[in-house]
């Protein structure tokens, strides 16, 4: 090898090797200090791509585990509250069982009913207030489509009559079958039909008690052998004994204007020109007279009570509160000198004392004959287009309220349109009114199809109970007192009028839990709507033995329905717990796979570190030796 001054090839080679060794050593330091084999794309491009995908899956799985655990927590909250509601229902069934005992007085039953109604309110409060992350887990959501079932198949003629009645929880509907000439009752759960009375003509009215065990109706048939004259009478059918009783003893020439049955089936009321003896029974002293009267009849004793009689003014429709404590009737009656114009007005009656107390509720100038809704708290509600409270100058249909205790009349609603308010129905507890209307000022931007609305009778607050985009054309409506069901007669789908039931209750809330794989891996869990699951809320009272029996049947049915809902919640929890376990395992496996690609082998890298350090030290020493080579030329030049 030549000895030169211009280039130190040996040193350059040593420098190159030293640089390569230093770079390798730097990588080793980086791996050992970070713990990663891949610290950049240049380390292992393919490995980095695979590891990044695995890391994303691990992180998504980890987040999914938390999502699923949140879902489990939401279901646990719902189940915990449902368990408490179950305890409330058990207490309600206990109270109903106690109130159904014949040894109790009405005063004692009232005390039991006070607690029963408070527990009913507590169930509603729990349903609306139970939330998880501001999600109401037990309130459910409005139905967006009309769910209906056809209950009858009369199939010819006029079909089902337009007068029918629904009990408090929608389980039973009493109706008239025109083909069979019979009044029947259908169980909407099983579809079973029970004959109430055969050989009858179309009744003017049909009534049903809260439990569905008592059906009342008006008819001219001779069902008990006591109506040979064929005069229209009131009849009462009892499902427990399967017997029909004639309640009235109207005679030839009697004009029968209006009638009513209390929701507990204990009391009837009529408006007619029949003269009954106050304090007697319908079978003694009754005669067809020329004057008008309002009478009530005790369904168990047959005793008559005169509310107002010997009036020259015609009386109209009459209504009763659920247990017969209050009544209302329309009349041309002028007992207080405040109805000088002789127009039809609404009168309220307190029946609790030994002598009925009557107050005139309206003083309208035009006069109308409203069908009133009466609560056991002495509140009377009715629909009117008159400006009764000086708040309805546009004369739109409104719901008005009259409180007997204070004689206060107020306008409950503020409807700003001319849309009619169809079939107002008062809950048995008197706290809400359900009705059907289209659009209204309550739903100005919503669908113009008919909707069901629920009105708070204390505050006037309106809740839209449905969100239908369309509703079938029906001939007549009737509602269950709990607001969950509507029965209707329609010939839209059939050749004759048939009976349909429509579910107005809120549907279950679905929690869609993201379990790590997009829509395909989403887990849907159902949370029931308590106020639709628990039927008859606000619809039953323990103030009578019959009412208590119905409340007991309803409470036991609700316990089964709640248990079914809890089973759905429990199955959802089981599914989510299984998903949580699988996701936790998947997260670990993704992380392990990523670790095998990206994590450094410390032992191997430590050995490599030692090797590179030796090479670096050796190269450094050799570089020093190589740098001495040009000095040899000085010796050669010195020798010259």
SVG drawing of the C-alpha trace seen along z (x, -y; Angstrom):
<svg xmlns="http://www.w3.org/2000/svg" viewBox="-147 -38 165 55">
<polyline fill="none" stroke="black" stroke-width="0.4" points="0.0,0.0 1.4,-3.4 2.3,-6.0 0.5,-9.2 -0.1,-12.6 -3.2,-13.7 -5.6,-10.9 -5.7,-8.8 -7.8,-5.9 -7.4,-3.8 -8.7,-6.6 -11.6,-7.2 -12.6,-3.5 -12.3,-3.5 -14.5,-6.6 -17.1,-5.0 -17.3,-1.9 -17.3,-4.0 -20.2,-6.1 -22.2,-2.9 -21.4,-1.5 -22.5,-4.7 -25.7,-4.8 -26.5,-1.2 -25.6,-2.0 -27.9,-5.0 -30.7,-2.8 -30.0,-0.4 -30.0,-3.1 -33.3,-4.3 -34.9,-0.9 -33.6,-0.2 -34.7,-3.6 -38.2,-3.5 -38.7,0.2 -39.9,0.4 -38.4,2.2 -40.2,-0.1 -39.7,-3.8 -40.3,-5.0 -41.5,-3.9 -38.0,-3.3 -37.4,-0.7 -40.0,1.7 -42.6,0.2 -44.7,3.3 -44.5,4.1 -45.5,0.5 -48.6,0.8 -49.7,4.0 -48.9,2.7 -50.9,-0.5 -53.9,1.4 -53.7,3.7 -53.2,0.7 -56.4,-1.0 -58.3,2.2 -57.0,2.5 -58.0,-1.1 -61.4,-0.7 -62.0,2.5 -60.9,0.8 -63.4,-2.0 -66.1,0.5 -65.5,2.2 -66.2,-1.1 -69.3,-1.6 -70.6,1.8 -70.0,1.2 -71.9,-2.1 -74.8,-0.1 -74.7,2.4 -74.8,-0.4 -77.8,-2.0 -79.6,1.4 -78.7,1.9 -80.2,-1.5 -83.4,-0.6 -83.6,2.8 -83.0,1.3 -85.9,-1.1 -88.1,1.6 -87.4,3.7 -88.6,0.9 -91.7,0.4 -92.3,4.1 -92.3,3.6 -94.8,0.7 -97.1,2.9 -96.9,5.6 -98.0,3.0 -100.8,1.9 -102.0,5.4 -102.0,5.8 -104.0,2.6 -106.5,3.8 -106.8,7.2 -107.6,5.5 -110.0,3.0 -111.9,5.9 -112.8,7.3 -116.5,6.9 -116.0,6.1 -114.6,2.6 -116.6,-0.6 -116.3,-3.2 -114.4,-5.5 -111.8,-2.8 -111.6,-2.0 -111.0,-5.7 -108.0,-5.6 -106.6,-2.7 -107.3,-4.4 -105.3,-7.5 -102.2,-5.4 -103.0,-3.4 -103.3,-6.7 -100.1,-8.0 -98.3,-4.8 -99.7,-5.2 -98.2,-8.7 -94.9,-7.4 -94.8,-4.9 -95.4,-7.7 -92.7,-9.9 -90.1,-7.1 -90.9,-6.4 -90.3,-10.1 -87.4,-10.9 -85.2,-7.9 -82.3,-8.9 -78.8,-7.7 -76.6,-10.3 -79.7,-12.4 -81.4,-9.6 -84.8,-8.7 -84.4,-4.9 -88.0,-4.0 -90.1,-6.7 -90.1,-5.1 -90.7,-7.1 -93.6,-8.2 -94.9,-5.7 -94.4,-6.9 -96.9,-4.5 -100.4,-3.4 -100.5,0.1 -103.9,1.6 -105.7,4.9 -109.1,6.0 -111.1,7.5 -114.4,8.4 -115.6,10.1 -119.3,9.3 -119.0,9.0 -122.4,7.8 -125.1,5.2 -124.1,2.2 -121.7,4.4 -120.6,3.1 -122.7,0.3 -121.2,-3.1 -121.9,-3.0 -119.2,-1.0 -117.0,-1.4 -113.4,-0.6 -112.4,0.2 -109.7,-1.6 -106.7,0.4 -108.0,1.3 -108.3,5.0 -112.1,5.2 -114.4,3.5 -118.2,3.7 -119.9,3.3 -123.1,4.1 -123.1,6.8 -125.8,5.8 -125.9,9.2 -126.3,11.2 -128.5,8.6 -126.4,8.8 -124.2,6.8 -120.8,8.5 -117.6,8.0 -114.2,8.8 -111.0,9.4 -108.4,7.5 -105.5,9.7 -106.9,13.1 -109.6,12.1 -112.2,14.1 -115.8,12.8 -118.4,13.0 -122.1,12.6 -123.6,9.8 -127.1,9.8 -128.9,11.3 -132.1,10.3 -131.5,6.5 -131.7,3.7 -128.9,1.1 -128.4,-0.5 -128.3,-4.3 -125.4,-4.0 -123.1,-1.4 -121.0,-1.8 -118.2,0.3 -116.6,0.1 -112.9,-0.3 -112.2,3.4 -114.5,4.5 -116.5,6.7 -119.7,4.6 -121.4,3.4 -124.3,1.1 -126.6,0.3 -129.9,-1.3 -132.4,0.9 -136.1,1.6 -135.7,5.4 -137.4,7.5 -134.3,9.2 -135.4,10.0 -139.2,10.4 -139.8,6.9 -140.2,4.8 -143.2,6.2 -144.2,2.7 -141.0,2.5 -140.0,-0.8 -136.3,-1.8 -134.6,-0.8 -131.1,-0.8 -129.6,2.7 -126.5,3.8 -124.5,7.0 -122.1,8.5 -119.4,10.7 -118.7,12.5 -122.3,13.8 -123.1,13.5 -126.4,12.0 -128.3,9.0 -130.3,6.8 -132.9,4.2 -131.9,1.0 -134.8,-1.3 -138.5,-0.9 -139.4,-3.3 -143.1,-3.2 -144.9,-3.9 -144.6,-7.5 -141.2,-8.0 -138.8,-10.2 -135.3,-9.0 -132.8,-11.8 -129.5,-10.9 -127.9,-8.3 -124.6,-7.5 -122.8,-4.8 -120.1,-5.5 -116.7,-4.0 -116.9,-1.5 -120.3,-0.2 -121.9,-1.1 -124.1,-4.0 -126.4,-4.9 -127.9,-8.2 -130.7,-9.2 -132.3,-12.3 -136.0,-11.7 -139.6,-12.7 -140.1,-9.5 -141.1,-10.2 -139.3,-7.9 -139.8,-8.1 -136.8,-9.5 -135.4,-7.0 -137.4,-4.1 -136.6,-1.5 -137.5,-1.6 -140.3,0.9 -142.4,-1.2 -144.3,-4.4 -142.7,-5.1 -144.9,-6.8 -144.5,-8.5 -144.9,-12.2 -144.8,-15.4 -142.0,-17.0 -138.3,-16.4 -135.9,-14.9 -132.4,-13.7 -132.1,-10.5 -129.3,-8.2 -129.7,-4.4 -127.6,-2.3 -126.7,0.8 -126.5,3.0 -129.5,1.9 -131.8,0.6 -132.3,-2.6 -133.4,-5.7 -132.0,-9.2 -133.7,-12.3 -131.1,-14.9 -133.5,-17.3 -137.2,-16.7 -140.5,-18.3 -138.8,-20.7 -140.6,-22.1 -137.3,-22.6 -136.0,-19.8 -132.8,-18.2 -130.2,-16.9 -127.1,-14.7 -126.0,-13.6 -122.6,-12.4 -121.2,-10.8 -117.8,-10.8 -115.9,-7.4 -117.4,-6.5 -120.6,-8.6 -119.5,-11.4 -120.3,-14.1 -122.5,-14.5 -123.1,-17.0 -126.1,-17.6 -127.2,-20.1 -130.6,-21.7 -132.8,-24.7 -133.3,-24.6 -133.3,-28.0 -133.2,-27.3 -131.0,-30.3 -132.4,-33.0 -129.2,-33.1 -130.6,-31.4 -133.3,-33.8 -132.6,-33.4 -133.7,-29.8 -130.6,-28.5 -129.1,-25.1 -126.5,-25.4 -124.2,-23.0 -124.9,-22.2 -122.6,-20.5 -123.9,-18.3 -122.2,-17.3 -123.8,-13.9 -121.7,-13.3 -124.1,-14.8 -127.5,-13.7 -129.0,-16.3 -127.6,-16.9 -126.0,-20.3 -126.4,-21.8 -124.5,-24.7 -124.8,-26.3 -121.5,-26.1 -122.0,-28.1 -123.9,-31.2 -123.5,-31.1 -125.7,-33.3 -126.0,-30.9 -126.6,-27.8 -125.2,-24.3 -125.6,-20.8 -122.1,-19.5 -121.3,-16.0 -119.2,-16.6 -116.4,-14.7 -116.6,-14.6 -113.9,-13.7 -114.2,-12.4 -112.5,-15.6 -115.4,-17.7 -113.9,-19.0 -116.1,-19.1 -114.5,-19.3 -116.3,-19.8 -115.7,-20.9 -117.1,-24.1 -116.6,-26.7 -118.2,-29.5 -116.2,-32.2 -117.0,-31.1 -114.0,-32.5 -113.4,-35.6 -110.3,-34.0 -111.7,-32.5 -112.8,-35.5 -112.1,-33.4 -114.6,-30.8 -112.3,-27.8 -113.1,-24.5 -111.6,-24.5 -111.7,-22.4 -113.2,-24.2 -112.9,-23.3 -115.3,-24.0 -114.3,-23.3 -117.3,-22.7 -115.6,-23.6 -114.7,-27.1 -117.3,-27.6 -114.4,-28.7 -114.7,-28.3 -111.5,-28.4 -110.4,-27.7 -108.0,-24.8 -106.7,-24.8 -105.6,-27.5 -106.4,-26.1 -105.7,-28.7 -107.4,-26.8 -110.9,-25.7 -109.8,-22.0 -112.3,-19.9 -111.4,-18.1 -112.6,-14.6 -113.8,-12.2 -112.3,-13.8 -111.8,-11.1 -111.0,-11.8 -108.7,-9.4 -110.3,-7.8 -108.0,-9.7 -109.0,-13.0 -105.4,-14.1 -105.4,-13.9 -107.7,-14.2 -107.0,-12.3 -108.4,-13.5 -107.8,-13.3 -107.3,-16.3 -105.5,-17.4 -102.6,-19.9 -103.8,-22.4 -101.7,-25.1 -100.1,-22.4 -98.5,-20.8 -98.2,-23.6 -95.2,-22.2 -96.0,-18.5 -98.0,-16.2 -101.6,-17.3 -103.0,-13.8 -105.0,-13.1 -102.9,-12.9 -103.7,-11.9 -103.0,-14.5 -102.8,-14.3 -103.8,-17.3 -102.8,-17.8 -106.0,-18.9 -104.1,-20.9 -101.8,-22.9 -103.3,-22.7 -100.0,-21.4 -100.4,-19.5 -98.4,-16.5 -98.6,-15.0 -99.0,-11.3 -98.6,-10.1 -96.6,-11.1 -98.6,-9.4 -98.1,-10.4 -101.6,-9.2 -104.7,-7.8 -107.5,-5.6 -110.9,-7.1 -113.1,-5.9 -116.8,-6.3 -116.4,-6.6 -113.7,-6.6 -113.4,-5.5 -110.3,-5.6 -109.0,-3.7 -108.7,-5.9 -104.9,-5.2 -104.4,-6.7 -102.7,-3.7 -105.5,-2.4 -108.1,-3.7 -110.9,-1.6 -112.6,-2.6 -115.3,-1.4 -114.3,-1.6 -115.2,-0.1 -112.0,-1.2 -110.6,2.4 -113.8,4.3 -117.2,4.4 -119.0,3.6 -118.1,1.6 -115.7,3.6 -114.1,2.9 -110.4,2.1 -108.1,1.3 -105.1,-1.1 -102.1,-1.1 -101.4,-4.7 -98.7,-3.7 -95.1,-4.8 -92.8,-2.2 -89.7,-0.8 -86.5,-2.8 -83.6,-1.0 -80.1,-1.6 -77.8,-0.9 -74.4,-0.1 -71.4,-0.4 -69.3,2.7 -66.3,1.9 -67.2,2.8 -69.6,0.2 -73.2,0.8 -72.7,4.5 -71.4,4.9 -73.9,2.6 -75.9,4.2 -79.5,3.1 -81.0,3.5 -84.7,2.7 -85.8,0.6 -89.5,0.8 -91.8,-2.2 -93.1,-1.8 -96.4,-3.8 -97.3,-1.6 -96.1,1.6 -98.0,0.9 -101.6,0.7 -104.4,-1.2 -102.2,-3.9 -104.7,-6.5 -107.6,-4.3 -108.5,-2.4 -109.7,-3.3 -110.3,-1.3 -113.3,-3.2 -115.7,-0.3 -115.5,3.4 -115.9,3.9 -113.3,1.3 -110.9,2.9 -111.3,6.3 -110.6,4.8 -107.6,3.0 -106.3,6.2 -106.7,8.0 -104.9,5.1 -102.0,5.0 -101.4,8.8 -101.5,8.5 -99.0,5.6 -96.6,7.5 -96.5,10.2 -96.0,7.5 -93.3,5.8 -91.5,9.1 -91.6,9.7 -90.1,6.3 -87.4,7.0 -86.6,10.3 -86.0,8.3 -83.7,5.9 -81.9,8.9 -81.3,10.6 -79.9,7.4 -77.5,7.2 -76.4,10.8 -75.7,10.1 -73.7,7.0 -71.7,8.8 -70.8,11.5 -69.8,8.8 -67.7,7.1 -65.8,10.3 -65.2,10.9 -64.1,7.4 -61.7,7.4 -60.1,10.6 -60.0,9.2 -58.3,6.0 -55.6,8.1 -55.1,10.2 -54.7,7.2 -52.2,5.6 -50.2,8.9 -50.1,9.1 -49.0,5.5 -46.4,6.1 -44.8,9.0 -44.3,6.6 -43.3,3.4 -41.8,4.2 -38.0,4.6 -36.3,7.9 -34.2,6.4 -31.9,9.4 -31.1,9.5 -30.7,5.8 -28.4,5.7 -26.2,8.2 -26.2,6.2 -25.4,3.1 -22.3,4.8 -21.2,5.9 -21.6,2.4 -19.9,0.8 -16.8,3.1 -16.9,2.3 -17.1,-1.4 -14.2,-1.3 -12.2,0.8 -12.9,-1.6 -12.0,-4.6 -8.6,-3.0 -8.0,-2.1 -8.9,-5.5 -6.2,-6.9 -3.7,-4.5 -4.8,-5.3 -4.4,-9.0 -0.8,-8.4 0.0,-7.0 0.6,-10.4 3.3,-11.1 5.4,-8.4 5.9,-10.6 7.7,-13.2 10.2,-10.5 10.8,-9.7 11.1,-13.4 13.5,-13.9 15.7,-11.1 16.0,-12.8"/>
</svg>
